[in-house]
Structures are given as structure tokens and as C-alpha cells.
């Protein structure tokens, strides 16, 4: 819109010059003493052309500069993203062997330790497993951001139903009310072009998050609908909610709210969901009220992005 307005202003002197020249040649310019011939109209046309040429040159120079800056910014962003993926890949590679050795060592110690040391060994093993899951999730995010997507029509109805069935078998899920609401009439959800495995991973993480932060006796709802060329999937819960000042940070890797530190997790669930959704050309958003719950909304385009 700003570009159109700029070009309109640049061409305005030329248009004014043409109008004045036409009026001058037809003798319709007012003021006999000032406009005795067609010459003043020609001068107006020349002035309009000159001003327009200068304005157009200025716009072209500014546009070229903006394009150079955009290319430079894109190159810097791509380089930073590549460095980040390389770092995560190396981190996963370098930590995998030590963590495997530590798990084996703790298993051996636990087998031969007396009961008084069992608790300490169990704590060590739990933290080693947590580090192992953390590095694996970091590697997943890096792979999702760079891997080629095998886009095929995905039936989200079947996918969501399958992930809900899996979630019902998670520890503690039976103590929560897990409700599924998918449209059947007058038509079901349209297929979405994408990678079924990655989309399953995203839905599974949303369900795991919702169940994890919802207390026993609470409710988790999974809803989906078609809207304006997209399929909207919502996972809502009646958990503790997220403070407004912390809500934008839940999409950052490794971030964990101080109020959620007691709940096991790596802080990578929602960033992984965002990575999957954005690779599919979609958007993800969260709304939350402290003490009431949270709803995470995923929008996936029905048609593949160009």
C-alpha cells in the first residue's frame, strides 16, 4: 500500500504537467496576461516530467537499497539458522555417547547397590533420561526446520482420533476427562497436504502438554473445524493457565514457567509444535487465563503453499 502511494505521488507532477499543457494548447488556461500562448503549458509539462523523473529515480534507488537490505537480512537469518541447526546436531551427537554410558553405569550401580543408595541412583538415572530426551527433542526441532517434507493429503480426522486414543493410554490420562469433537455433518474435515508423521508429532505434543498441566478431575477438549481455507485444530484444557506476561515466551525453546517447574518436561513441546506447523505453512496461537486453563489453536492450510 505504501509503495502504491509513493508511486502515485511520484507520477502526480507528470499528470499535472500533461493537464496544464493540454489546457494551454487549447487556450483554456485562465488569466490572459499570464498565459498568452501555449508556451506556459509546455513549461508546466517539462517541469512535471523533470519532477517525476527525479521522484522515480529516487524511488528506484530506495527500492534497490531496500532489496539489498532484505537480501542481506535473509542471508544473515539463513546463516544463523544453519549455525543453530549445526550446533544442535553436534550437541545431540556429542552428548549421546556419554549419556548412554552414564545410563549403563547407573544401571550397574543400581544392581549392586544397597537399599540406602537406591534412591540416589534412581535420581541420577532420572536426570540422565531427562538430558537424553532434551537432546533428542532439540535434534528433532533442528531436523524439522531443515528436512524435506513429503507432502501428501493427510486425513486429519483419522490422525487426531488416533492421537487421542494414544493419549488416553498415557499415565494419569484416565483421571482426566478427554473429549473429542470432530465435524461429521454436513461434511468431515478436508485433507491437509503435509507430512503425516510430523503432524502426528505436533498433535501428540499438544495432547501431552494439556494432560500434563491439567489436574486430576479436569477436562481436555480436542476440537477441529474448517474455516476460510484452513483446518483449525484446538486443544483446550482446564489447567492452571499461563500468566499473560509469560504467554509469548512459551514458544521459545527451553523456556519453562516458574509456576510449571514442578511438572516434568523439557520446555520443547510447544516450540516443536510451532516448528511443525510453520513448516506446513500454518500458524499457531495460544490463549490462556490463569486459574481457568489454556487453548492452543493450530491453523493448517487446506491447499499447499506455493
C-alpha positions as CSV (number, residue, x, y, z in Angstrom):
1,X,0.0,0.0,0.0
2,X,2.8,2.4,0.9
3,X,4.6,1.5,-2.4
4,X,1.4,2.3,-4.4
5,X,1.1,5.7,-2.6
6,X,4.7,6.6,-3.3
7,X,4.5,5.8,-7.0
8,X,1.2,7.8,-7.2
9,X,2.9,10.8,-5.6
10,X,5.9,10.5,-8.0
11,X,3.6,10.4,-11.1
12,X,1.4,13.3,-9.9
13,X,3.7,16.1,-11.2
14,X,3.7,14.5,-14.7
15,X,-0.1,14.2,-14.7
16,X,-0.4,17.8,-13.6
17,X,2.0,18.9,-16.3
18,X,0.1,17.0,-19.0
19,X,-3.2,18.5,-17.9
20,X,-1.7,22.0,-17.9
21,X,-0.1,21.5,-21.3
22,X,-3.4,20.3,-22.8
23,X,-5.3,23.2,-21.3
24,X,-2.6,25.7,-22.5
25,X,-2.7,24.4,-26.1
26,X,-6.5,24.6,-26.1
27,X,-6.5,28.1,-24.8
28,X,-8.4,27.2,-21.7
29,X,-5.9,28.3,-19.1
30,X,-7.3,31.2,-17.0
31,X,-5.5,34.6,-16.9
32,X,-4.9,36.2,-20.3
33,X,-1.9,38.2,-19.0
34,X,-0.1,35.1,-17.7
35,X,-0.9,32.7,-20.4
36,X,-0.6,34.5,-23.8
37,X,0.3,31.3,-25.7
38,X,0.8,27.6,-25.4
39,X,4.3,28.2,-24.1
40,X,3.4,28.2,-20.3
41,X,1.6,24.9,-20.7
42,X,4.7,23.4,-22.3
43,X,6.9,24.7,-19.5
44,X,4.4,23.0,-17.0
45,X,4.7,19.8,-18.9
46,X,8.5,20.0,-18.8
47,X,8.6,20.8,-15.1
48,X,6.2,17.9,-14.4
49,X,8.4,15.5,-16.4
50,X,11.5,16.7,-14.6
51,X,10.0,16.3,-11.1
52,X,8.5,12.9,-11.9
53,X,11.9,11.7,-13.3
54,X,13.7,12.8,-10.2
55,X,11.0,11.2,-8.0
56,X,11.1,7.9,-9.9
57,X,14.9,7.8,-9.8
58,X,14.6,8.3,-6.0
59,X,12.1,5.5,-5.7
60,X,14.2,3.2,-7.8
61,X,17.3,3.9,-5.7
62,X,15.4,3.5,-2.4
63,X,13.8,0.3,-3.7
64,X,17.2,-1.1,-4.7
65,X,18.6,-0.3,-1.3
66,X,15.7,-1.9,0.4
67,X,16.1,-5.1,-1.7
68,X,19.8,-5.2,-0.9
69,X,19.0,-4.9,2.8
70,X,16.3,-7.6,2.6
71,X,18.7,-10.0,0.8
72,X,21.4,-9.2,3.4
73,X,19.0,-9.8,6.2
74,X,17.7,-13.0,4.7
75,X,21.3,-14.2,4.2
76,X,22.2,-13.4,7.8
77,X,19.0,-15.1,9.1
78,X,19.7,-18.2,6.9
79,X,23.3,-18.4,8.2
80,X,22.2,-18.0,11.8
81,X,19.5,-20.8,11.3
82,X,22.1,-23.0,9.7
83,X,24.6,-22.4,12.5
84,X,21.9,-23.2,15.1
85,X,20.9,-26.4,13.4
86,X,24.6,-27.4,13.2
87,X,25.0,-26.7,16.9
88,X,22.0,-28.7,17.9
89,X,23.1,-31.6,15.7
90,X,26.6,-31.6,17.2
91,X,25.2,-31.3,20.7
92,X,23.0,-34.3,20.2
93,X,25.9,-36.2,18.7
94,X,28.4,-35.3,21.4
95,X,26.0,-36.0,24.3
96,X,24.5,-39.2,23.1
97,X,27.5,-41.4,23.8
98,X,28.2,-40.0,27.3
99,X,24.6,-40.2,28.3
100,X,24.4,-43.8,27.1
101,X,27.4,-44.7,29.2
102,X,26.0,-42.9,32.2
103,X,22.7,-44.8,31.9
104,X,24.6,-48.1,31.7
105,X,26.8,-47.1,34.7
106,X,23.8,-46.2,36.8
107,X,22.1,-49.5,35.9
108,X,25.1,-51.4,37.1
109,X,25.4,-49.4,40.3
110,X,21.7,-49.9,41.0
111,X,22.0,-53.6,40.5
112,X,24.8,-53.9,43.1
113,X,23.9,-51.1,45.5
114,X,22.3,-51.4,48.9
115,X,18.8,-50.0,49.5
116,X,20.1,-46.8,51.1
117,X,21.7,-45.9,47.8
118,X,18.8,-46.9,45.6
119,X,17.1,-43.5,45.8
120,X,20.2,-41.6,44.9
121,X,20.9,-43.9,41.9
122,X,17.3,-43.5,40.8
123,X,17.6,-39.7,40.9
124,X,20.7,-39.8,38.8
125,X,19.1,-42.1,36.3
126,X,16.0,-39.9,36.1
127,X,18.2,-36.8,35.3
128,X,20.2,-38.7,32.7
129,X,17.0,-39.8,31.0
130,X,15.8,-36.2,31.1
131,X,19.0,-34.9,29.4
132,X,18.7,-37.7,26.8
133,X,15.1,-36.6,26.0
134,X,16.2,-33.0,25.9
135,X,18.9,-33.5,23.3
136,X,16.6,-35.7,21.3
137,X,13.9,-33.1,21.2
138,X,16.4,-30.4,20.3
139,X,17.6,-32.5,17.4
140,X,14.0,-33.1,16.3
141,X,13.4,-29.3,16.1
142,X,16.5,-28.8,14.1
143,X,15.6,-31.6,11.7
144,X,12.0,-30.4,11.3
145,X,13.2,-26.9,10.3
146,X,15.5,-28.2,7.6
147,X,14.2,-31.6,6.5
148,X,12.3,-32.0,3.2
149,X,8.6,-32.6,3.7
150,X,6.9,-35.4,1.9
151,X,3.6,-33.6,1.3
152,X,0.7,-35.9,0.8
153,X,-3.0,-35.5,1.6
154,X,-3.4,-36.2,5.3
155,X,-6.8,-37.1,6.8
156,X,-6.8,-35.1,10.0
157,X,-9.9,-36.8,11.3
158,X,-8.2,-40.2,11.4
159,X,-4.9,-38.6,12.6
160,X,-6.5,-36.8,15.5
161,X,-8.6,-39.8,16.5
162,X,-5.5,-42.0,16.6
163,X,-3.5,-39.5,18.7
164,X,-6.4,-39.1,21.1
165,X,-6.5,-42.9,21.5
166,X,-2.8,-42.9,22.2
167,X,-3.2,-40.1,24.7
168,X,-5.8,-42.0,26.6
169,X,-3.2,-44.6,27.5
170,X,-0.7,-42.1,28.9
171,X,-0.1,-42.2,32.7
172,X,-2.8,-40.2,34.5
173,X,-4.9,-39.7,31.4
174,X,-7.7,-41.8,32.9
175,X,-8.1,-39.3,35.7
176,X,-8.8,-36.5,33.2
177,X,-11.9,-36.1,31.0
178,X,-10.6,-36.3,27.4
179,X,-13.3,-35.2,24.9
180,X,-13.0,-35.3,21.1
181,X,-15.3,-33.1,18.9
182,X,-14.8,-33.5,15.2
183,X,-17.3,-32.5,12.4
184,X,-19.2,-35.2,10.7
185,X,-22.1,-33.3,9.1
186,X,-22.7,-31.9,6.6
187,X,-19.1,-33.0,5.7
188,X,-15.9,-34.0,7.5
189,X,-12.6,-32.2,7.6
190,X,-10.9,-31.8,4.3
191,X,-7.5,-33.4,3.8
192,X,-4.4,-31.2,4.5
193,X,-1.2,-31.5,2.4
194,X,1.7,-32.4,4.7
195,X,3.8,-34.9,6.5
196,X,1.5,-37.2,8.5
197,X,4.3,-38.2,10.9
198,X,5.2,-34.6,11.8
199,X,1.6,-33.6,12.1
200,X,1.0,-36.6,14.4
201,X,4.0,-35.5,16.5
202,X,2.6,-32.0,16.8
203,X,-0.9,-33.2,17.9
204,X,0.7,-35.7,20.3
205,X,2.7,-32.9,21.9
206,X,-0.3,-30.7,22.3
207,X,-2.2,-33.5,24.0
208,X,0.7,-34.4,26.2
209,X,1.0,-30.8,27.3
210,X,-2.7,-30.4,28.0
211,X,-2.9,-33.6,30.1
212,X,0.3,-32.9,31.9
213,X,-0.8,-29.4,33.1
214,X,-4.4,-30.4,33.8
215,X,-5.1,-31.6,37.4
216,X,-6.9,-34.9,38.1
217,X,-10.6,-34.4,37.5
218,X,-10.0,-31.7,34.9
219,X,-11.1,-31.6,31.3
220,X,-9.2,-31.6,28.0
221,X,-11.1,-30.9,24.8
222,X,-9.9,-31.5,21.2
223,X,-11.8,-29.7,18.6
224,X,-11.4,-29.1,14.9
225,X,-13.3,-27.3,12.1
226,X,-12.8,-25.9,8.6
227,X,-12.5,-22.1,8.3
228,X,-11.6,-19.9,5.4
229,X,-9.4,-22.4,3.5
230,X,-7.8,-23.8,6.6
231,X,-8.4,-26.5,9.2
232,X,-8.4,-25.2,12.7
233,X,-7.4,-27.6,15.5
234,X,-7.8,-26.6,19.1
235,X,-6.6,-28.4,22.2
236,X,-8.1,-26.8,25.3
237,X,-7.6,-27.7,29.0
238,X,-8.8,-26.6,32.4
239,X,-5.3,-26.5,33.8
240,X,-3.6,-23.8,35.9
241,X,-3.2,-21.4,32.9
242,X,-0.3,-19.2,31.8
243,X,0.2,-15.6,33.1
244,X,-0.2,-13.0,30.3
245,X,3.5,-11.8,30.5
246,X,4.7,-15.4,30.1
247,X,2.4,-16.4,27.2
248,X,4.7,-15.1,24.4
249,X,7.7,-17.0,25.9
250,X,6.1,-20.5,25.8
251,X,7.1,-20.7,22.1
252,X,10.8,-20.2,23.0
253,X,13.0,-23.3,23.2
254,X,13.9,-24.4,26.8
255,X,11.6,-21.8,28.4
256,X,9.6,-23.1,31.4
257,X,7.3,-21.0,33.5
258,X,8.4,-20.8,37.2
259,X,4.9,-22.0,38.1
260,X,5.4,-25.1,36.0
261,X,8.8,-26.2,37.3
262,X,7.3,-29.0,39.4
263,X,5.8,-30.6,36.2
264,X,8.2,-32.9,34.4
265,X,9.2,-31.6,30.9
266,X,11.9,-30.1,28.8
267,X,10.2,-26.9,27.6
268,X,10.4,-28.0,24.0
269,X,6.9,-29.3,23.4
270,X,5.3,-26.1,22.1
271,X,8.4,-24.9,20.2
272,X,8.4,-28.3,18.4
273,X,4.6,-27.8,17.6
274,X,5.4,-24.4,16.2
275,X,8.2,-25.7,14.0
276,X,5.9,-28.4,12.5
277,X,3.0,-26.0,11.9
278,X,5.2,-23.3,10.3
279,X,6.9,-25.9,8.0
280,X,3.4,-26.7,6.8
281,X,2.6,-23.0,6.1
282,X,0.3,-22.7,9.1
283,X,0.0,-20.7,12.2
284,X,-0.2,-21.5,15.9
285,X,-1.6,-19.4,18.7
286,X,-2.3,-19.8,22.4
287,X,-4.9,-18.1,24.7
288,X,-4.8,-18.6,28.4
289,X,-6.4,-17.5,31.7
290,X,-4.7,-18.1,35.0
291,X,-6.7,-20.5,37.1
292,X,-9.1,-21.3,34.2
293,X,-7.0,-23.1,31.5
294,X,-5.3,-22.8,28.1
295,X,-6.3,-23.3,24.5
296,X,-3.8,-23.8,21.7
297,X,-5.1,-23.1,18.2
298,X,-3.4,-24.5,15.1
299,X,-4.3,-23.4,11.6
300,X,-3.2,-25.6,8.7
301,X,-3.9,-24.5,5.1
302,X,-6.0,-26.9,3.0
303,X,-4.0,-26.0,-0.1
304,X,-0.2,-26.4,-0.2
305,X,1.6,-23.0,0.0
306,X,3.3,-22.0,-3.3
